[in-house]
Amino acid sequence: MEFVQNYNLTGLLIGICTFLIIGVFHPVVIKCEYHFGTRCWWIFLLLGISGVLAALYVREVFWSSLLGVFAFSSLWTILEIFEQRERVKKGWFPMNPKRKKEYGADKAMK
């Protein structure tokens, strides 16, 4: 960490980690909606609240920043899961055949 601070790389490293965190959440949204539907939104609420509390508790700026990014990415995922459901209904993403009733697809299929 001393190397990062000596060369003022903290902001750059936070940016790279933010990019990676957001990049990980994209497929998580797709997989969670596919397997669990919108029922899993509360897990991301708990992760978000936990991340906010942890970010407030941690004193080091780098780790506190990453916890904050993780927390708000988790909270944003709640919205994205519901939007992912709409994208599935539009046919942009595959529908889980075990949950066709949730999408109203059983009526369309008849």
ChimeraX attribute file (.defattr): number of C-alpha atoms within 10 A of each C-alpha:
attribute: neighborCount
match mode: 1-to-1
recipient: residues
	/A:1	8
	/A:2	7
	/A:3	9
	/A:4	12
	/A:5	10
	/A:6	9
	/A:7	8
	/A:8	11
	/A:9	13
	/A:10	16
	/A:11	13
	/A:12	11
	/A:13	14
	/A:14	17
	/A:15	15
	/A:16	11
	/A:17	16
	/A:18	19
	/A:19	12
	/A:20	11
	/A:21	16
	/A:22	17
	/A:23	11
	/A:24	12
	/A:25	17
	/A:26	14
	/A:27	11
	/A:28	14
	/A:29	23
	/A:30	18
	/A:31	13
	/A:32	16
	/A:33	23
	/A:34	21
	/A:35	14
	/A:36	12
	/A:37	21
	/A:38	20
	/A:39	12
	/A:40	14
	/A:41	21
	/A:42	12
	/A:43	12
	/A:44	19
	/A:45	18
	/A:46	14
	/A:47	17
	/A:48	24
	/A:49	16
	/A:50	17
	/A:51	23
	/A:52	18
	/A:53	15
	/A:54	16
	/A:55	22
	/A:56	13
	/A:57	10
	/A:58	13
	/A:59	11
	/A:60	9
	/A:61	12
	/A:62	16
	/A:63	14
	/A:64	19
	/A:65	20
	/A:66	19
	/A:67	22
	/A:68	22
	/A:69	23
	/A:70	23
	/A:71	24
	/A:72	19
	/A:73	21
	/A:74	26
	/A:75	21
	/A:76	15
	/A:77	22
	/A:78	20
	/A:79	13
	/A:80	19
	/A:81	25
	/A:82	16
	/A:83	15
	/A:84	22
	/A:85	22
	/A:86	14
	/A:87	14
	/A:88	17
	/A:89	16
	/A:90	11
	/A:91	10
	/A:92	11
	/A:93	14
	/A:94	12
	/A:95	21
	/A:96	15
	/A:97	11
	/A:98	9
	/A:99	15
	/A:100	14
	/A:101	10
	/A:102	14
	/A:103	17
	/A:104	11
	/A:105	14
	/A:106	12
	/A:107	9
	/A:108	8
	/A:109	7
	/A:110	5
